[in-house]
Structures are given as C-alpha cells and as structure tokens.
Amino acid sequence: MGDKPGRRLVRVSRLEVNSSDTEEAKAQPELSILIPVRNETLNLRIMIRIINAALRCPHEILVIYDDPEDESIAVIEESKREFNNVMQVFNEDGVGVANAIRAGVQRSEGERVLIFAADEVGPVLAVEDMMALMDDGCAFVSCTRYAHGGRRLGGSLIGHALSYLANKLLNTISSISLTDSTTGIKMFKRDDFARLVRDANSVGWAVAFEMAVNAQILGLKLGEVPIISIDRLFGGKSTFRLVPWVLGYMHFFLLAVRKVPIWPFGRRVSVTVRVPINCEVD
C-alpha cells in the first residue's frame, strides 16, 4: 500500500537502531524519560525494569509525584538502589500531570524529553524508533494507537471511545496531521517545552493533547510511531474521570479547530511515520 497524503512512511527493523554502551548511560543522558505517578507500585517497579532493559541509548528516568505520602516513593527508592539512572522528583507546583511534567523538565538533563505513563507497557518498544525520527530531524514525535498498525487494548471503554472519536473528528474537520493527538506518549526537545505547554490547568493527560496542537501551530517537524497500547497490564487503579476529562480535552479540541485551519482550506503538514517491518499499515 502506498503512503497516505501528507505522510512519509519509513519501514525499519528495530535492530537497525544504533546501540550505545551501557556505561554511557551513566554519563550525560541523551533522553530524559518523565513518569508522573500517583500511588503506583507494581506497575512502576516493572516499568522501570522494562525501560532499562529495552533502551540502548543513554537515558535517565525521572519519576514525579506531588504527595509526600505517595506510595510510589518506596518503589522509587528501591529502584534507585538497583539502577543509577533513576531519580525522584517532588512536584511542588501543584497537583496534576501538567505540573508534574513541568517539574520533570526543570530537573531533566537530556536534550530530548519523553513523557511516559507508568501503566503502559507497549510504548516502550517504540522509544528507539521515536529517537530515530528525532535523529532524522523531527522536533516533535507522537505515538499513535489509531493508524499504521497501532492498537489500543484494555482500559476504560468509554475513555477509548471518546479518544478514538475525538481524534477521528479532529482529523476530519481540521488540518491536524497527527492521527493520535491525545496519547500521552510524546517526545520533544527540552528547549521547545515552554512553547508547547502554556496551560498550567490542564486536566489529566490533556496536556499531551495541548502539546500536539501547539506543535502543529508552531510548524514543528512532526513524526509518528505506531504502538500497541496495553493499559494497566499489571493492574492498579486508573485516574480517569469522565466529566472533568471531557471538559479538559474539549478545551484543546476547540483550540485546534480555532487555530488550525479547517480542512480542506488548511494544508496538512507532512508527518514522517516510522513503521516496523512486520507492522501492517492501515
């Protein structure tokens, strides 16, 4: 199947990505991985181990919490004894993912920053491909669950339906090019953060939606990597709340419709898509 308009597909084997000696990970990290948490235990412990086992680029993992009594703290301290690239960050700016990410960026040392969720295993396999797209010149890379072979498994059925419909509607009525603006798995340059996030009151993971919209408004070169998202494979309680999340996401949906030209009058920017060789493109 040929490339879709506005998208350049690159088929790769994940083994093509250059590896880095593990000793280099102890030095200056190339990538800072931010994991906002709230009372994560088993998911967080397993996620840190999976990240360190899967990634070959020098990286640091910053786990951010906003409650001094958070149950995640014990897991962070345990992980720090096992891995020397794990850091704990106390967010003093207020509750919420947006403030947690802001606190993490301030403490990060990598030129590139990845926002990650403690309860999603699948996207770990996409990180090296996201790094490769950044190497190729992309300034903002998003994962996608809804195109190029991406899938979403588990989690709230209502949340899944709302996310899918919002992205499809956004792609239909506006010239937004990303196929999954609402996913929380985003990679960007640390120096671009202040331009990407301006609303300190974002509800839940709506801050990732804001970043996707602003990235296109700013004219950044975009990239996408398909993932199979498996929500809460190891259990735990989701923070999804229907009404506040719908209202929060609606704010950025309307921002996109207002500031990004309505299709077909607006030109869709090109998105480079890095697709694994064995991934069936939709």
PAFIMAR-415612 format. One record per atom (N, C-alpha, C): atom name; x, y, z; residue number from 1. Coordinates in steps of 0.02 Angstrom, whole numbers, plus 50000, padded with zeros to 5 digits. Example, Ala and Ser with C-alpha at 12.3 -4.5 7.8 and 13.67 -1.06 7.14 Angstrom:
% PAFIMAR-415612
> atom X Y Z n
> N 50660 49716 50390 1
> CA 50615 49775 50390 1
> C 50660 49835 50390 1
> N 50642 49888 50354 2
> CA 50684 49947 50357 2
> C 50645 50002 50394 2
***
This chain:
% PAFIMAR-415612
> atom X Y Z n
> N 50042 49940 50000 1
> CA 50000 50000 50000 1
> C 50044 50062 50000 1
> N 50027 50113 49960 2
> CA 50067 50173 49956 2
> C 50058 50217 50017 2
> N 50101 50267 50021 3
> CA 50097 50314 50077 3
> C 50034 50355 50071 3
> N 50004 50372 50128 4
> CA 49946 50415 50128 4
> C 49968 50487 50118 4
> N 49925 50531 50090 5
> CA 49944 50600 50079 5
> C 49967 50633 50144 5
> N 50022 50670 50139 6
> CA 50046 50706 50197 6
> C 50086 50664 50245 6
> N 50100 50600 50228 7
> CA 50137 50557 50272 7
> C 50192 50520 50234 7
> N 50252 50519 50262 8
> CA 50308 50482 50232 8
> C 50322 50422 50277 8
> N 50309 50362 50252 9
> CA 50318 50301 50292 9
> C 50388 50274 50282 9
> N 50420 50257 50337 10
> CA 50486 50227 50336 10
> C 50481 50160 50371 10
> N 50492 50106 50334 11
> CA 50489 50039 50365 11
> C 50558 50020 50391 11
> N 50561 49998 50452 12
> CA 50625 49983 50483 12
> C 50621 49920 50524 12
> N 50678 49890 50535 13
> CA 50684 49840 50587 13
> C 50711 49874 50649 13
> N 50684 49857 50707 14
> CA 50707 49890 50768 14
> C 50781 49875 50780 14
> N 50808 49823 50749 15
> CA 50878 49806 50758 15
> C 50924 49853 50720 15
> N 50895 49896 50676 16
> CA 50936 49942 50638 16
> C 50958 50001 50681 16
> N 50926 50012 50737 17
> CA 50942 50070 50779 17
> C 51010 50059 50811 17
> N 51051 50110 50809 18
> CA 51118 50104 50838 18
> C 51114 50094 50913 18
> N 51155 50051 50940 19
> CA 51156 50039 51011 19
> C 51209 50081 51044 19
> N 51202 50092 51111 20
> CA 51251 50129 51149 20
> C 51276 50085 51205 20
> N 51338 50092 51222 21
> CA 51366 50053 51277 21
> C 51331 50072 51342 21
> N 51315 50023 51383 22
> CA 51278 50038 51444 22
> C 51315 50084 51490 22
> N 51383 50085 51485 23
> CA 51421 50130 51528 23
> C 51406 50202 51512 23
> N 51389 50217 51448 24
> CA 51374 50285 51428 24
> C 51312 50311 51462 24
> N 51266 50265 51481 25
> CA 51203 50286 51513 25
> C 51217 50317 51581 25
> N 51277 50303 51608 26
> CA 51294 50331 51673 26
> C 51318 50403 51666 26
> N 51336 50423 51605 27
> CA 51359 50491 51592 27
> C 51301 50535 51571 27
> N 51314 50584 51529 28
> CA 51262 50631 51508 28
> C 51207 50594 51469 28
> N 51145 50596 51491 29
> CA 51091 50561 51455 29
> C 51072 50597 51391 29
> N 51055 50559 51340 30
> CA 51028 50588 51279 30
> C 50953 50599 51287 30
> N 50922 50557 51328 31
> CA 50849 50558 51335 31
> C 50830 50560 51408 31
> N 50784 50604 51425 32
> CA 50755 50607 51492 32
> C 50683 50581 51488 32
> N 50668 50529 51526 33
> CA 50601 50498 51525 33
> C 50564 50520 51588 33
> N 50508 50555 51578 34
> CA 50468 50580 51634 34
> C 50408 50535 51646 34
> N 50401 50511 51707 35
> CA 50345 50467 51725 35
> C 50307 50498 51784 35
> N 50253 50534 51771 36
> CA 50211 50560 51826 36
> C 50174 50501 51859 36
> N 50172 50500 51925 37
> CA 50140 50444 51960 37
> C 50096 50469 52016 37
> N 50050 50426 52034 38
> CA 50009 50435 52094 38
> C 49993 50366 52121 38
> N 50027 50348 52175 39
> CA 50016 50284 52208 39
> C 50024 50224 52160 39
> N 50077 50227 52121 40
> CA 50095 50170 52077 40
> C 50145 50127 52114 40
> N 50134 50062 52114 41
> CA 50181 50017 52147 41
> C 50206 49964 52098 41
> N 50167 49912 52086 42
> CA 50189 49858 52042 42
> C 50202 49883 51971 42
> N 50156 49924 51944 43
> CA 50166 49950 51876 43
> C 50231 49987 51870 43
> N 50245 50030 51918 44
> CA 50306 50071 51915 44
> C 50369 50029 51921 44
> N 50369 49982 51967 45
> CA 50428 49940 51977 45
> C 50445 49901 51912 45
> N 50394 49872 51882 46
> CA 50404 49833 51821 46
> C 50423 49879 51762 46
> N 50391 49938 51758 47
> CA 50404 49983 51703 47
> C 50477 50007 51703 47
> N 50504 50024 51760 48
> CA 50573 50047 51764 48
> C 50620 49992 51740 48
> N 50607 49930 51759 49
> CA 50650 49875 51738 49
> C 50644 49863 51662 49
> N 50584 49868 51636 50
> CA 50574 49858 51564 50
> C 50609 49912 51524 50
> N 50602 49975 51546 51
> CA 50635 50030 51510 51
> C 50710 50020 51508 51
> N 50740 50004 51565 52
> CA 50812 49996 51567 52
> C 50836 49935 51528 52
> N 50793 49884 51522 53
> CA 50811 49825 51483 53
> C 50804 49838 51408 53
> N 50756 49881 51389 54
> CA 50741 49889 51318 54
> C 50781 49944 51284 54
> N 50801 49996 51320 55
> CA 50833 50053 51288 55
> C 50909 50046 51288 55
> N 50938 50064 51231 56
> CA 51010 50061 51225 56
> C 51042 50130 51222 56
> N 51002 50182 51217 57
> CA 51030 50250 51216 57
> C 51040 50273 51289 57
> N 51089 50317 51302 58
> CA 51099 50343 51369 58
> C 51036 50381 51391 58
> N 51007 50362 51448 59
> CA 50944 50392 51469 59
> C 50941 50396 51545 59
> N 50896 50440 51567 60
> CA 50880 50446 51638 60
> C 50805 50440 51646 60
> N 50783 50415 51703 61
> CA 50712 50406 51718 61
> C 50694 50449 51778 61
> N 50651 50498 51767 62
> CA 50630 50542 51821 62
> C 50557 50525 51839 62
> N 50547 50502 51900 63
> CA 50480 50485 51924 63
> C 50455 50543 51967 63
> N 50398 50571 51948 64
> CA 50374 50633 51979 64
> C 50310 50621 52018 64
> N 50308 50644 52079 65
> CA 50249 50637 52123 65
> C 50235 50703 52157 65
> N 50174 50713 52181 66
> CA 50156 50777 52212 66
> C 50129 50770 52283 66
> N 50134 50710 52311 67
> CA 50111 50698 52379 67
> C 50168 50665 52419 67
> N 50191 50696 52473 68
> CA 50246 50667 52512 68
> C 50231 50598 52540 68
> N 50166 50580 52541 69
> CA 50146 50514 52567 69
> C 50131 50465 52510 69
> N 50148 50483 52450 70
> CA 50133 50440 52392 70
> C 50165 50371 52401 70
> N 50126 50319 52386 71
> CA 50150 50250 52392 71
> C 50206 50235 52341 71
> N 50212 50277 52290 72
> CA 50263 50265 52239 72
> C 50333 50277 52265 72
> N 50340 50317 52317 73
> CA 50406 50337 52342 73
> C 50448 50277 52361 73
> N 50418 50228 52395 74
> CA 50456 50169 52415 74
> C 50483 50131 52355 74
> N 50443 50128 52301 75
> CA 50465 50094 52240 75
> C 50522 50133 52207 75
> N 50517 50199 52207 76
> CA 50569 50240 52177 76
> C 50635 50229 52213 76
> N 50633 50231 52279 77
> CA 50694 50222 52319 77
> C 50724 50153 52309 77
> N 50681 50103 52303 78
> CA 50704 50035 52289 78
> C 50738 50032 52221 78
> N 50707 50064 52172 79
> CA 50734 50063 52104 79
> C 50800 50101 52099 79
> N 50808 50154 52139 80
> CA 50870 50192 52139 80
> C 50929 50150 52163 80
> N 50915 50102 52207 81
> CA 50968 50058 52230 81
> C 50988 50008 52177 81
> N 50941 49993 52132 82
> CA 50954 49944 52079 82
> C 50982 49977 52016 82
> N 50960 50038 52001 83
> CA 50980 50073 51940 83
> C 51005 50143 51958 83
> N 51062 50163 51930 84
> CA 51089 50228 51946 84
> C 51063 50284 51902 84
> N 51016 50269 51857 85
> CA 50988 50321 51815 85
> C 50916 50340 51834 85
> N 50894 50319 51892 86
> CA 50826 50334 51916 86
> C 50829 50391 51966 86
> N 50785 50441 51957 87
> CA 50782 50498 52002 87
> C 50710 50508 52025 87
> N 50702 50532 52086 88
> CA 50635 50551 52110 88
> C 50630 50626 52112 88
> N 50572 50651 52089 89
> CA 50561 50723 52085 89
> C 50496 50739 52120 89
> N 50500 50782 52170 90
> CA 50439 50804 52205 90
> C 50413 50867 52172 90
> N 50352 50863 52147 91
> CA 50321 50920 52113 91
> C 50289 50966 52165 91
> N 50317 51025 52172 92
> CA 50292 51073 52222 92
> C 50246 51125 52191 92
> N 50235 51120 52125 93
> CA 50196 51172 52091 93
> C 50121 51160 52092 93
> N 50099 51103 52117 94
> CA 50027 51088 52118 94
> C 50014 51020 52087 94
> N 49956 50991 52103 95
> CA 49939 50925 52078 95
> C 49926 50927 52003 95
> N 49929 50869 51972 96
> CA 49912 50864 51902 96
> C 49972 50846 51858 96
> N 49956 50815 51801 97
> CA 50008 50792 51755 97
> C 50047 50851 51726 97
> N 50013 50905 51709 98
> CA 50047 50962 51678 98
> C 50101 50990 51725 98
> N 50085 50998 51788 99
> CA 50134 51024 51836 99
> C 50190 50972 51848 99
> N 50172 50909 51847 100
> CA 50222 50856 51856 100
> C 50272 50857 51798 100
> N 50247 50864 51738 101
> CA 50291 50866 51680 101
> C 50336 50928 51682 101
> N 50307 50984 51702 102
> CA 50347 51045 51708 102
> C 50404 51036 51758 102
> N 50388 51006 51816 103
> CA 50440 50994 51867 103
> C 50493 50946 51840 103
> N 50472 50896 51802 104
> CA 50520 50848 51775 104
> C 50566 50879 51723 104
> N 50538 50921 51680 105
> CA 50579 50955 51629 105
> C 50632 50999 51663 105
> N 50613 51032 51716 106
> CA 50660 51076 51751 106
> C 50719 51037 51780 106
> N 50708 50975 51799 107
> CA 50761 50933 51828 107
> C 50797 50890 51776 107
> N 50771 50887 51716 108
> CA 50798 50843 51665 108
> C 50865 50868 51638 108
> N 50905 50822 51613 109
> CA 50970 50839 51585 109
> C 50976 50821 51511 109
> N 50930 50779 51487 110
> CA 50934 50759 51417 110
> C 50911 50814 51369 110
> N 50941 50814 51310 111
> CA 50920 50862 51259 111
> C 50849 50846 51235 111
> N 50831 50781 51238 112
> CA 50765 50760 51218 112
> C 50727 50734 51279 112
> N 50662 50746 51279 113
> CA 50620 50727 51336 113
> C 50563 50682 51310 113
> N 50550 50629 51347 114
> CA 50495 50583 51331 114
> C 50446 50582 51389 114
> N 50382 50595 51375 115
> CA 50330 50588 51426 115
> C 50304 50516 51422 115
> N 50300 50484 51479 116
> CA 50282 50413 51480 116
> C 50233 50400 51536 116
> N 50192 50349 51528 117
> CA 50144 50329 51580 117
> C 50168 50265 51613 117
> N 50160 50261 51678 118
> CA 50185 50203 51715 118
> C 50145 50140 51702 118
> N 50086 50147 51673 119
> CA 50042 50089 51666 119
> C 50036 50063 51594 119
> N 50079 50086 51548 120
> CA 50075 50064 51479 120
> C 50141 50031 51458 120
> N 50139 49966 51446 121
> CA 50199 49929 51429 121
> C 50217 49935 51356 121
> N 50169 49929 51312 122
> CA 50182 49927 51240 122
> C 50226 49982 51212 122
> N 50215 50045 51231 123
> CA 50254 50100 51202 123
> C 50328 50097 51213 123
> N 50352 50056 51261 124
> CA 50425 50051 51272 124
> C 50460 50030 51208 124
> N 50429 49986 51170 125
> CA 50459 49960 51109 125
> C 50464 50013 51055 125
> N 50429 50069 51063 126
> CA 50430 50122 51012 126
> C 50482 50176 51025 126
> N 50513 50176 51084 127
> CA 50556 50231 51103 127
> C 50616 50238 51057 127
> N 50648 50183 51039 128
> CA 50706 50186 50995 128
> C 50686 50214 50926 128
> N 50627 50196 50902 129
> CA 50603 50223 50839 129
> C 50588 50298 50844 129
> N 50562 50319 50901 130
> CA 50550 50391 50912 130
> C 50616 50429 50912 130
> N 50667 50400 50944 131
> CA 50733 50431 50943 131
> C 50761 50436 50872 131
> N 50749 50384 50832 132
> CA 50774 50384 50763 132
> C 50741 50439 50722 132
> N 50676 50451 50734 133
> CA 50642 50505 50699 133
> C 50670 50573 50719 133
> N 50687 50580 50783 134
> CA 50718 50642 50805 134
> C 50787 50650 50772 134
> N 50824 50595 50765 135
> CA 50888 50597 50729 135
> C 50879 50620 50657 135
> N 50822 50602 50627 136
> CA 50808 50620 50558 136
> C 50781 50691 50550 136
> N 50775 50728 50606 137
> CA 50755 50798 50600 137
> C 50688 50815 50629 137
> N 50649 50766 50652 138
> CA 50585 50782 50683 138
> C 50596 50817 50750 138
> N 50554 50866 50764 139
> CA 50560 50904 50827 139
> C 50507 50883 50877 139
> N 50455 50848 50854 140
> CA 50401 50826 50898 140
> C 50376 50759 50871 140
> N 50379 50707 50913 141
> CA 50360 50640 50892 141
> C 50306 50614 50939 141
> N 50253 50588 50910 142
> CA 50197 50560 50949 142
> C 50187 50487 50931 142
> N 50167 50448 50978 143
> CA 50145 50380 50963 143
> C 50073 50382 50938 143
> N 50053 50330 50902 144
> CA 49983 50327 50879 144
> C 49955 50257 50891 144
> N 49894 50256 50919 145
> CA 49858 50194 50930 145
> C 49807 50181 50876 145
> N 49798 50229 50830 146
> CA 49741 50226 50785 146
> C 49760 50225 50711 146
> N 49823 50216 50694 147
> CA 49843 50214 50624 147
> C 49908 50175 50616 147
> N 49923 50156 50554 148
> CA 49987 50124 50536 148
> C 49999 50059 50575 148
> N 49946 50025 50595 149
> CA 49952 49962 50632 149
> C 49948 49970 50707 149
> N 49939 50031 50732 150
> CA 49933 50042 50804 150
> C 49868 50015 50832 150
> N 49868 49996 50896 151
> CA 49809 49968 50928 151
> C 49805 49993 51000 151
> N 49746 49990 51029 152
> CA 49736 50005 51099 152
> C 49698 49948 51132 152
> N 49726 49921 51185 153
> CA 49696 49864 51220 153
> C 49687 49881 51293 153
> N 49632 49858 51322 154
> CA 49621 49869 51393 154
> C 49599 49940 51409 154
> N 49592 49953 51474 155
> CA 49572 50020 51496 155
> C 49497 50031 51492 155
> N 49477 50093 51503 156
> CA 49406 50111 51503 156
> C 49378 50111 51432 156
> N 49322 50076 51422 157
> CA 49289 50075 51357 157
> C 49265 50144 51337 157
> N 49239 50181 51386 158
> CA 49215 50249 51373 158
> C 49273 50294 51353 158
> N 49328 50289 51392 159
> CA 49386 50328 51376 159
> C 49414 50313 51308 159
> N 49415 50248 51290 160
> CA 49439 50227 51224 160
> C 49395 50257 51169 160
> N 49329 50251 51177 161
> CA 49283 50276 51126 161
> C 49290 50352 51117 161
> N 49294 50388 51172 162
> CA 49299 50461 51168 162
> C 49365 50481 51135 162
> N 49419 50448 51152 163
> CA 49484 50464 51123 163
> C 49484 50450 51048 163
> N 49458 50392 51029 164
> CA 49457 50373 50958 164
> C 49415 50422 50918 164
> N 49355 50437 50942 165
> CA 49310 50482 50906 165
> C 49337 50553 50902 165
> N 49368 50577 50956 166
> CA 49396 50644 50957 166
> C 49451 50651 50905 166
> N 49496 50600 50901 167
> CA 49550 50604 50852 167
> C 49524 50599 50780 167
> N 49476 50554 50769 168
> CA 49448 50547 50701 168
> C 49412 50611 50680 168
> N 49373 50640 50726 169
> CA 49337 50701 50710 169
> C 49386 50759 50696 169
> N 49438 50762 50738 170
> CA 49488 50815 50729 170
> C 49522 50809 50662 170
> N 49540 50748 50641 171
> CA 49572 50738 50577 171
> C 49524 50752 50519 171
> N 49459 50745 50531 172
> CA 49410 50755 50478 172
> C 49395 50828 50466 172
> N 49386 50866 50519 173
> CA 49363 50935 50511 173
> C 49419 50987 50514 173
> N 49480 50966 50534 174
> CA 49535 51014 50536 174
> C 49594 50986 50498 174
> N 49646 51027 50492 175
> CA 49706 51004 50456 175
> C 49759 50978 50504 175
> N 49738 50956 50564 176
> CA 49784 50922 50609 176
> C 49810 50859 50576 176
> N 49875 50848 50575 177
> CA 49903 50792 50539 177
> C 49915 50730 50582 177
> N 49929 50739 50646 178
> CA 49940 50682 50690 178
> C 49877 50641 50697 178
> N 49882 50575 50696 179
> CA 49823 50532 50699 179
> C 49802 50516 50771 179
> N 49845 50532 50820 180
> CA 49829 50518 50890 180
> C 49857 50574 50934 180
> N 49825 50631 50931 181
> CA 49848 50689 50969 181
> C 49840 50679 51044 181
> N 49794 50636 51065 182
> CA 49777 50630 51136 182
> C 49820 50581 51175 182
> N 49860 50540 51141 183
> CA 49902 50493 51179 183
> C 49953 50531 51220 183
> N 49969 50505 51279 184
> CA 50016 50538 51323 184
> C 50089 50525 51306 184
> N 50103 50482 51258 185
> CA 50172 50464 51242 185
> C 50198 50512 51189 185
> N 50236 50562 51210 186
> CA 50263 50614 51166 186
> C 50337 50624 51179 186
> N 50375 50638 51126 187
> CA 50446 50654 51132 187
> C 50457 50722 51099 187
> N 50498 50763 51132 188
> CA 50510 50831 51107 188
> C 50578 50855 51131 188
> N 50600 50911 51103 189
> CA 50662 50941 51126 189
> C 50648 50982 51189 189
> N 50693 50976 51237 190
> CA 50682 51010 51301 190
> C 50675 51085 51291 190
> N 50713 51114 51244 191
> CA 50710 51186 51233 191
> C 50643 51209 51204 191
> N 50603 51163 51177 192
> CA 50538 51181 51148 192
> C 50482 51178 51199 192
> N 50495 51153 51259 193
> CA 50442 51139 51307 193
> C 50399 51201 51323 193
> N 50431 51257 51336 194
> CA 50393 51317 51355 194
> C 50344 51339 51302 194
> N 50360 51325 51238 195
> CA 50315 51343 51184 195
> C 50258 51292 51175 195
> N 50271 51231 51197 196
> CA 50222 51177 51187 196
> C 50170 51175 51241 196
> N 50188 51194 51302 197
> CA 50142 51191 51359 197
> C 50133 51260 51389 197
> N 50073 51286 51386 198
> CA 50059 51353 51412 198
> C 50002 51354 51462 198
> N 49963 51301 51465 199
> CA 49906 51298 51510 199
> C 49923 51256 51571 199
> N 49933 51289 51628 200
> CA 49952 51253 51689 200
> C 49894 51215 51720 200
> N 49834 51227 51695 201
> CA 49774 51196 51725 201
> C 49747 51138 51684 201
> N 49789 51108 51642 202
> CA 49766 51052 51602 202
> C 49742 50995 51647 202
> N 49687 50964 51628 203
> CA 49658 50909 51667 203
> C 49688 50843 51644 203
> N 49714 50804 51691 204
> CA 49741 50739 51674 204
> C 49794 50743 51619 204
> N 49789 50697 51572 205
> CA 49839 50694 51518 205
> C 49820 50739 51459 205
> N 49773 50786 51469 206
> CA 49755 50832 51416 206
> C 49814 50876 51396 206
> N 49864 50881 51440 207
> CA 49924 50921 51424 207
> C 49958 50893 51362 207
> N 49956 50827 51352 208
> CA 49986 50797 51292 208
> C 49948 50818 51229 208
> N 49882 50825 51235 209
> CA 49841 50849 51180 209
> C 49860 50921 51164 209
> N 49870 50962 51215 210
> CA 49891 51032 51205 210
> C 49957 51034 51167 210
> N 50004 50991 51187 211
> CA 50069 50991 51155 211
> C 50064 50973 51081 211
> N 50022 50924 51065 212
> CA 50014 50904 50995 212
> C 49985 50961 50953 212
> N 49936 50996 50981 213
> CA 49905 51052 50945 213
> C 49956 51108 50935 213
> N 49991 51126 50988 214
> CA 50040 51181 50984 214
> C 50098 51163 50938 214
> N 50118 51100 50936 215
> CA 50173 51079 50892 215
> C 50155 51093 50820 215
> N 50092 51080 50801 216
> CA 50073 51093 50732 216
> C 50065 51168 50719 216
> N 50037 51204 50768 217
> CA 50030 51277 50760 217
> C 50099 51310 50752 217
> N 50148 51284 50789 218
> CA 50216 51312 50786 218
> C 50254 51292 50723 218
> N 50227 51244 50686 219
> CA 50260 51223 50625 219
> C 50319 51176 50636 219
> N 50320 51140 50693 220
> CA 50375 51094 50706 220
> C 50369 51033 50659 220
> N 50426 51005 50642 221
> CA 50426 50945 50601 221
> C 50401 50886 50643 221
> N 50350 50851 50618 222
> CA 50314 50801 50657 222
> C 50333 50729 50636 222
> N 50329 50685 50685 223
> CA 50340 50614 50673 223
> C 50290 50572 50712 223
> N 50278 50512 50688 224
> CA 50232 50465 50722 224
> C 50261 50394 50720 224
> N 50247 50358 50774 225
> CA 50267 50287 50778 225
> C 50206 50248 50804 225
> N 50184 50196 50769 226
> CA 50127 50157 50793 226
> C 50146 50115 50853 226
> N 50098 50107 50899 227
> CA 50109 50066 50959 227
> C 50049 50022 50971 227
> N 50059 49969 51008 228
> CA 50004 49930 51036 228
> C 50002 49948 51110 228
> N 49953 49988 51128 229
> CA 49947 50013 51196 229
> C 49908 49963 51239 229
> N 49940 49940 51292 230
> CA 49907 49893 51338 230
> C 49900 49928 51405 230
> N 49839 49951 51420 231
> CA 49827 49992 51479 231
> C 49823 49948 51542 231
> N 49865 49964 51591 232
> CA 49863 49932 51657 232
> C 49866 49856 51653 232
> N 49917 49832 51618 233
> CA 49927 49760 51611 233
> C 49936 49727 51680 233
> N 49968 49764 51726 234
> CA 49983 49736 51792 234
> C 49936 49762 51846 234
> N 49879 49788 51826 235
> CA 49828 49809 51874 235
> C 49839 49880 51899 235
> N 49804 49896 51954 236
> CA 49806 49964 51981 236
> C 49743 50001 51964 236
> N 49736 50060 51991 237
> CA 49676 50099 51983 237
> C 49688 50158 51937 237
> N 49647 50166 51886 238
> CA 49654 50221 51839 238
> C 49629 50286 51870 238
> N 49658 50342 51846 239
> CA 49636 50408 51870 239
> C 49584 50439 51823 239
> N 49560 50400 51775 240
> CA 49511 50426 51727 240
> C 49446 50447 51761 240
> N 49425 50509 51749 241
> CA 49361 50535 51775 241
> C 49325 50567 51716 241
> N 49267 50541 51698 242
> CA 49234 50558 51636 242
> C 49222 50633 51626 242
> N 49184 50665 51672 243
> CA 49163 50734 51661 243
> C 49222 50783 51658 243
> N 49266 50784 51709 244
> CA 49321 50832 51705 244
> C 49368 50819 51646 244
> N 49377 50756 51628 245
> CA 49421 50742 51571 245
> C 49390 50764 51505 245
> N 49325 50754 51497 246
> CA 49291 50776 51436 246
> C 49296 50851 51429 246
> N 49284 50888 51484 247
> CA 49288 50960 51482 247
> C 49359 50984 51468 247
> N 49407 50951 51498 248
> CA 49477 50970 51488 248
> C 49499 50959 51416 248
> N 49481 50902 51387 249
> CA 49501 50886 51319 249
> C 49463 50930 51269 249
> N 49401 50947 51286 250
> CA 49361 50989 51241 250
> C 49394 51057 51231 250
> N 49426 51083 51284 251
> CA 49460 51148 51280 251
> C 49512 51147 51225 251
> N 49554 51096 51222 252
> CA 49607 51093 51173 252
> C 49580 51072 51105 252
> N 49526 51034 51103 253
> CA 49493 51017 51040 253
> C 49470 51081 51006 253
> N 49437 51124 51044 254
> CA 49413 51187 51015 254
> C 49471 51233 50996 254
> N 49526 51230 51035 255
> CA 49585 51268 51018 255
> C 49612 51247 50950 255
> N 49614 51181 50938 256
> CA 49639 51155 50875 256
> C 49594 51177 50817 256
> N 49528 51172 50827 257
> CA 49482 51191 50774 257
> C 49487 51266 50759 257
> N 49499 51305 50811 258
> CA 49502 51378 50803 258
> C 49568 51401 50771 258
> N 49623 51370 50790 259
> CA 49689 51395 50769 259
> C 49720 51357 50711 259
> N 49697 51296 50700 260
> CA 49723 51258 50643 260
> C 49669 51261 50589 260
> N 49686 51283 50528 261
> CA 49635 51294 50476 261
> C 49591 51233 50464 261
> N 49528 51245 50451 262
> CA 49481 51192 50435 262
> C 49501 51160 50368 262
> N 49502 51092 50367 263
> CA 49517 51057 50305 263
> C 49455 51059 50260 263
> N 49461 51069 50194 264
> CA 49522 51067 50153 264
> C 49555 51134 50141 264
> N 49534 51187 50176 265
> CA 49562 51253 50163 265
> C 49632 51259 50193 265
> N 49646 51221 50246 266
> CA 49713 51221 50275 266
> C 49754 51163 50247 266
> N 49819 51174 50240 267
> CA 49862 51121 50213 267
> C 49887 51077 50269 267
> N 49878 51012 50263 268
> CA 49904 50966 50313 268
> C 49980 50961 50305 268
> N 50014 50970 50361 269
> CA 50087 50966 50359 269
> C 50108 50893 50354 269
> N 50168 50882 50330 270
> CA 50193 50814 50323 270
> C 50212 50784 50390 270
> N 50197 50720 50398 271
> CA 50216 50683 50458 271
> C 50257 50623 50437 271
> N 50317 50616 50465 272
> CA 50358 50557 50450 272
> C 50338 50501 50497 272
> N 50320 50444 50469 273
> CA 50296 50387 50509 273
> C 50348 50332 50504 273
> N 50373 50310 50562 274
> CA 50421 50255 50564 274
> C 50384 50192 50584 274
> N 50379 50146 50536 275
> CA 50339 50085 50545 275
> C 50384 50024 50547 275
> N 50379 49982 50599 276
> CA 50418 49919 50600 276
> C 50402 49876 50540 276
> N 50450 49837 50518 277
> CA 50443 49796 50457 277
> C 50383 49749 50461 277
> N 50371 49719 50519 278
> CA 50316 49670 50524 278
> C 50250 49701 50545 278
> N 50245 49768 50539 279
> CA 50183 49802 50559 279
> C 50140 49814 50498 279
> N 50077 49793 50501 280
> CA 50031 49801 50445 280
> C 50003 49871 50446 280
> N 50014 49910 50392 281
> CA 49992 49979 50388 281
> C 49918 49981 50369 281
> N 49879 50022 50407 282
> CA 49808 50029 50391 282
> C 49798 50068 50326 282
***
